[in-house]
Amino acid sequence: MKKLVAMLSVFLFTFGVAKAGELSISGNAKASYAISSSDGTAGQVNKQPGLGISNEFTLGASGELDNGYAWSYAIDIDSVESSATNDDAKLTLSGPIGTFGIFLGEGGMGVENAASQSVIARPSDTSYAEAMTDTFDIDGFDNLQYHSPADMLPFGITFKIGHAPNAVGTQANDFKAAGTIHDRVASADTAAIGGITLDGGGDSMTMYQVKASPIDGLSLGADYAEFSGVIGATDQAPESGSYFATYTFGPATIGYSKSYAALALTSAATPAEVESVENTKFSIGINVNENLSVSYEEEESDATMKNAATTHGTITSSGIQAAYTMGGMTLGVAMNDHENAAYTKNQDVKDTVFTMQMAF
């Protein structure tokens, strides 16, 4: 990884002077109303309706160096970011040999959900109680990345390499829990997926991604993430990997993905926790016309449990969704079912979500 840092330094200081760039502002606001009910035998959960508005603004800038190399910068401002001094941000420099970038809470490389065709959100993203564990992704840490040029390899093959080095001080590299707001100052996210925190003592994460488009309509991809150093009191080395495929024919696209994650465990005396997960996801999306889109997705997560009464738990989530776009506004509805939520047998949840999103 020292070679990657050295290449980035040479890239930054060798190639000319930047010209004045352009500034842009974009964003979206989404209002949602969710109705959730439980019909399982393991207890009632999330029966209260939920109403909310989320929004995100992106402040972007881009330009060229005097030799034609391109640079870009973007920072996101979220609706409920707590006590953050700076939000997700990225700075990239691109040329014939590829793109180098510095990413703060950005630059996700995971492909586990690349196959999703859900027109609103994956079914597992809409439930308060479903609690499906996904694979690791590098955008939970501040990281450096290299992206290969789009036309360098045959069959549309591209690859990315990312590295999250150890960090100290106030800009803690805390792994971000799925679906939560992360704080770039405080170390409040240690109870995240796998319980991993890069603590400045030599811990680091490295991630790899490859994608290809060998024929028209077909997209393939895979990723792998690994950690090094002492990452808490763990009985196994955390790692994860995923692959996906999508195929588009006419107005329809089908997608399939498979993933595996071994999580960092605390100690043998801890309460029940997920040791590893294997996720399988299938979806289909159809553009009925220029305005209306519909989708169906099914997700299954098979978890191996540690210190639990049962050694395995399986979540199954499925959802039918529709979205209708009118200019800059999109109306949507999602009806999702979740069986064995939170890997608890017979804890079944149904939710219906209505959304209205404005893009600007």
C-alpha positions in Angstrom: 0.0 0.0 0.0 3.0 2.3 0.4 3.4 2.0 -3.4 -0.2 3.3 -3.8 0.5 6.3 -1.6 3.8 7.0 -3.4 2.0 6.8 -6.8 -0.6 9.2 -5.6 2.0 11.7 -4.4 3.8 11.6 -7.7 0.5 12.0 -9.6 -0.4 15.1 -7.5 2.9 16.9 -7.7 4.0 16.1 -11.2 1.2 17.2 -13.4 0.8 20.9 -13.9 -1.3 23.6 -12.4 -5.1 23.5 -11.9 -7.3 25.8 -13.9 -10.3 27.5 -12.3 -13.0 24.9 -11.8 -16.8 24.9 -11.9 -19.1 24.7 -8.9 -22.3 22.8 -8.7 -25.0 22.1 -6.1 -27.4 19.1 -6.3 -29.5 17.1 -3.9 -32.7 15.5 -3.0 -35.4 15.4 -0.4 -37.5 12.4 0.4 -40.6 12.2 2.6 -41.8 8.8 3.8 -44.6 7.2 5.7 -44.1 3.7 7.0 -46.7 1.2 8.4 -45.2 -1.8 10.1 -46.8 -4.8 11.8 -45.7 -8.2 13.2 -47.6 -11.4 12.8 -45.1 -13.9 14.1 -45.1 -15.8 17.4 -41.9 -14.4 18.7 -43.3 -11.1 19.9 -44.8 -7.9 18.4 -42.4 -5.4 16.9 -42.6 -2.0 15.2 -46.4 -1.6 15.1 -46.1 2.2 15.2 -46.3 4.2 11.9 -43.3 6.3 11.1 -43.2 9.7 9.3 -40.0 11.3 8.2 -38.1 13.5 5.8 -34.5 13.0 4.8 -32.5 15.2 2.5 -29.0 15.4 1.2 -27.1 18.2 -0.6 -24.0 17.7 -2.6 -21.6 20.6 -3.1 -19.3 19.7 -6.1 -16.4 21.3 -7.9 -14.5 20.1 -11.0 -11.9 21.3 -13.4 -8.8 20.5 -15.4 -5.1 20.9 -15.0 -3.2 22.7 -17.7 -2.2 19.3 -19.3 -5.8 18.1 -19.5 -5.9 15.9 -16.4 -9.2 16.3 -14.5 -9.9 16.9 -10.9 -13.1 16.8 -8.9 -14.2 17.5 -5.3 -17.6 16.8 -3.6 -18.9 17.0 -0.1 -22.3 15.8 1.1 -24.4 17.5 3.7 -27.0 15.2 5.3 -30.2 16.1 7.1 -29.5 14.7 10.5 -25.7 14.6 10.7 -24.8 14.9 14.4 -22.0 17.2 15.5 -20.0 16.6 12.4 -17.3 19.1 11.5 -17.2 17.7 7.9 -19.4 15.2 6.2 -18.7 12.6 3.5 -16.2 14.1 1.0 -14.0 13.0 -1.8 -11.2 14.4 -3.9 -10.1 12.7 -7.1 -7.5 13.3 -9.9 -7.9 11.5 -13.2 -5.7 10.9 -16.2 -4.7 8.3 -18.8 -3.3 6.0 -16.2 -6.5 6.0 -14.0 -8.0 7.8 -11.1 -6.6 8.4 -7.7 -8.8 9.5 -4.9 -9.1 10.4 -1.2 -12.4 9.5 0.3 -13.8 10.5 3.7 -16.8 8.2 4.4 -17.2 7.8 0.6 -16.1 5.6 -2.2 -18.1 2.4 -1.5 -16.6 -0.6 -3.5 -19.0 -3.4 -2.4 -21.0 -5.1 -5.1 -23.3 -7.2 -2.9 -26.2 -4.9 -3.6 -25.2 -4.0 -7.2 -27.7 -6.5 -8.5 -30.7 -4.9 -6.7 -33.4 -3.6 -9.1 -35.7 -2.4 -6.4 -37.2 1.0 -7.5 -37.3 2.4 -4.0 -34.9 0.5 -1.7 -34.0 -3.1 -1.0 -36.6 -4.8 1.2 -34.0 -5.2 4.0 -33.5 -1.4 4.0 -37.1 -0.5 4.8 -37.7 -2.4 8.0 -36.8 -1.2 11.5 -36.5 -4.8 12.9 -35.2 -6.8 10.0 -31.5 -6.3 10.9 -29.9 -8.2 8.0 -26.1 -8.2 8.2 -24.3 -7.2 5.0 -20.7 -7.5 4.0 -18.0 -4.9 4.8 -17.4 -1.9 2.6 -14.5 0.6 2.7 -16.7 3.7 2.7 -17.1 3.1 6.4 -13.5 4.4 6.8 -11.5 7.2 5.4 -9.6 5.7 2.5 -7.3 6.0 -0.5 -8.3 4.5 -3.8 -7.0 3.8 -7.3 -9.4 3.1 -10.3 -8.2 1.7 -13.6 -9.2 3.5 -16.8 -12.4 2.4 -18.4 -10.8 1.5 -21.7 -7.6 -0.1 -20.5 -8.7 -3.8 -20.5 -10.9 -5.9 -22.9 -14.5 -6.9 -22.2 -15.1 -3.7 -20.3 -13.0 -4.9 -17.4 -12.2 -2.3 -14.7 -10.7 -2.7 -11.2 -10.4 -0.7 -8.1 -8.1 -1.0 -5.1 -8.8 0.8 -1.8 -6.9 1.1 1.4 -8.0 2.5 4.8 -4.9 3.2 6.9 -4.9 3.5 10.6 -5.9 6.9 12.0 -5.5 8.8 15.2 -6.8 12.0 16.7 -10.3 13.4 16.2 -10.8 12.1 12.7 -11.3 8.5 13.9 -11.8 5.8 11.3 -14.9 4.2 12.8 -16.8 1.6 10.8 -20.2 2.9 10.0 -23.2 0.8 11.1 -25.6 0.1 8.2 -28.5 2.6 8.1 -27.1 4.9 10.8 -25.7 8.4 10.7 -22.0 8.3 11.3 -20.1 10.9 13.3 -16.7 11.9 11.9 -15.5 13.3 15.3 -16.7 11.0 18.1 -16.0 7.2 18.3 -19.7 6.3 18.6 -19.9 3.7 15.9 -17.9 0.9 17.4 -21.0 -1.3 17.7 -21.2 -1.6 14.0 -21.2 -4.5 11.6 -18.5 -6.8 13.0 -17.7 -4.3 15.7 -14.6 -3.1 13.9 -12.7 0.1 14.7 -9.4 1.2 13.1 -7.8 2.5 16.3 -4.5 4.0 15.1 -2.4 1.1 16.3 -1.6 -0.4 12.9 -5.1 -1.6 12.0 -6.1 -1.2 8.4 -8.5 -2.4 5.7 -7.9 -3.2 2.1 -10.5 -3.8 -0.5 -10.5 -5.0 -4.1 -13.2 -4.7 -6.8 -13.4 -5.9 -10.4 -16.3 -5.4 -12.9 -16.8 -6.5 -16.5 -19.3 -6.1 -19.3 -18.4 -9.0 -21.7 -21.6 -8.7 -23.9 -24.3 -6.2 -24.4 -26.7 -6.2 -21.4 -24.6 -8.3 -19.1 -22.7 -6.9 -16.2 -20.5 -8.9 -13.8 -18.6 -8.0 -10.7 -16.9 -9.1 -7.5 -15.3 -7.7 -4.4 -13.1 -8.8 -1.5 -12.3 -7.0 1.8 -9.7 -7.9 4.4 -8.4 -6.4 7.6 -4.9 -6.5 9.1 -3.6 -5.6 12.5 -5.1 -6.3 15.9 -8.8 -5.4 15.6 -10.2 -5.8 19.1 -10.5 -9.1 21.0 -11.5 -11.4 18.1 -11.6 -15.1 17.6 -11.4 -14.9 13.8 -10.0 -12.6 11.1 -12.8 -10.5 9.7 -13.2 -10.6 5.9 -15.9 -10.6 3.3 -16.5 -11.1 -0.4 -19.3 -10.8 -2.9 -20.2 -11.3 -6.6 -23.1 -10.2 -8.7 -24.5 -10.4 -12.2 -27.2 -8.4 -14.0 -28.7 -8.9 -17.4 -30.9 -6.4 -19.3 -33.3 -7.4 -22.0 -35.8 -5.0 -23.4 -37.4 -3.0 -20.5 -36.5 -5.7 -17.9 -33.4 -6.2 -15.8 -32.7 -9.2 -13.6 -30.0 -9.3 -10.9 -28.4 -12.0 -8.7 -25.7 -11.7 -6.0 -24.0 -13.9 -3.5 -21.9 -12.8 -0.5 -20.1 -14.1 2.6 -18.8 -12.2 5.6 -16.8 -13.5 8.6 -17.3 -11.0 11.4 -15.0 -9.9 14.2 -16.0 -11.6 17.4 -15.5 -10.2 20.9 -14.7 -13.0 23.2 -16.0 -16.5 24.2 -17.9 -15.1 27.2 -20.0 -12.6 25.3 -23.7 -12.9 24.6 -25.1 -14.3 21.4 -23.7 -12.7 18.3 -23.5 -13.4 14.5 -20.3 -15.2 13.6 -20.7 -15.3 9.8 -23.3 -14.7 7.2 -24.0 -15.9 3.7 -26.4 -13.7 1.7 -28.3 -14.5 -1.5 -30.3 -11.9 -3.4 -32.4 -12.0 -6.5 -34.4 -9.1 -8.1 -36.1 -8.1 -11.3 -37.1 -4.6 -12.4 -39.3 -3.5 -15.3 -39.6 -0.1 -16.9 -43.3 -0.2 -17.8 -43.0 3.2 -19.6 -41.1 6.4 -19.3 -42.7 7.2 -16.0 -43.7 3.9 -14.3 -41.3 1.3 -12.9 -42.0 -1.8 -10.9 -39.8 -4.3 -9.2 -39.6 -7.5 -7.1 -36.7 -8.5 -4.9 -36.0 -11.4 -2.5 -33.1 -11.5 0.0 -32.0 -14.4 2.2 -29.4 -14.1 4.9 -28.2 -17.3 6.6 -26.2 -16.6 9.8 -24.0 -18.8 11.9 -24.5 -17.8 15.5 -22.1 -17.9 18.4 -23.2 -18.4 22.1 -26.8 -18.7 21.0 -29.5 -21.3 21.7 -29.7 -22.0 18.0 -26.5 -22.1 15.8 -28.2 -20.8 12.7 -30.7 -18.2 11.8 -32.1 -17.3 8.4 -33.8 -14.0 7.5 -35.9 -13.9 4.3 -37.0 -10.5 3.0 -39.1 -9.9 -0.1 -40.8 -6.9 -1.6 -42.9 -5.6 -4.4 -42.4 -1.9 -5.3 -43.6 0.7 -7.7 -42.4 4.2 -8.6 -43.9 6.9 -10.8 -41.8 9.8 -11.9 -43.2 13.2 -12.9 -40.4 15.5 -13.8 -38.3 16.1 -10.7 -40.8 14.3 -8.4 -41.1 10.5 -7.8 -43.9 8.8 -5.9 -43.3 5.3 -4.6 -44.8 2.5 -2.6 -43.2 -0.6 -1.2 -44.8 -3.7 0.3 -42.3 -5.9 2.0 -42.4 -9.1 4.1 -39.6 -10.1 6.5 -39.4 -13.6 8.1 -37.3 -14.4 11.1 -36.3 -10.7 11.5 -33.0 -10.2 13.4 -32.3 -13.9 12.9 -35.0 -14.7 15.4 -37.3 -17.6 14.5 -40.9 -16.7 14.0 -40.3 -13.0 14.4 -42.1 -11.9 11.2 -42.6 -8.3 10.1 -44.6 -6.7 7.3 -44.2 -3.1 6.3 -45.7 -0.8 3.7 -43.8 2.4 2.9 -45.0 5.4 0.9 -42.4 7.8 -0.4 -42.3 11.2 -2.2 -38.9 12.3 -3.5 -37.8 15.6 -5.0 -34.5 15.8 -7.0 -32.8 19.1 -7.7 
